[in-house]
Amino acid sequence: MCRNIRTLHNFEPSATSAEVDAAALQYVRKISGTTKPSQANREAFDQAVHEIAHITQHLLEALVTNAPPKNREEEAVKAKARSAARFGAA
């Protein structure tokens, strides 16, 4: 999976539409193999991003869990610690 796509489920506050759109864009970029589509492919690219974002939002709304919501700041600290352990402190 693309490392730029982050988990969006079970956060408080819940994922914003901008976060969902960014994840959809990263997904379409990954599977299409391009970050900037040609003029001929722009409409299909943008439509795919829109549809994937829409479906992703529905998925996030439908998912249920008994786990307590995660805190974004705490998760960011954990991610930085994992990165430092993996790549060394910068």
Secondary structure, DSSP 8 states (H G I E B T S, - for coil): --TT----SSEES---HHHHHHHHHHHHHHHHT-SS--TTTHHHHHHHHHHHHHHHHHHHHH---SS--EEHHHHHHHHHHHHHHHH---
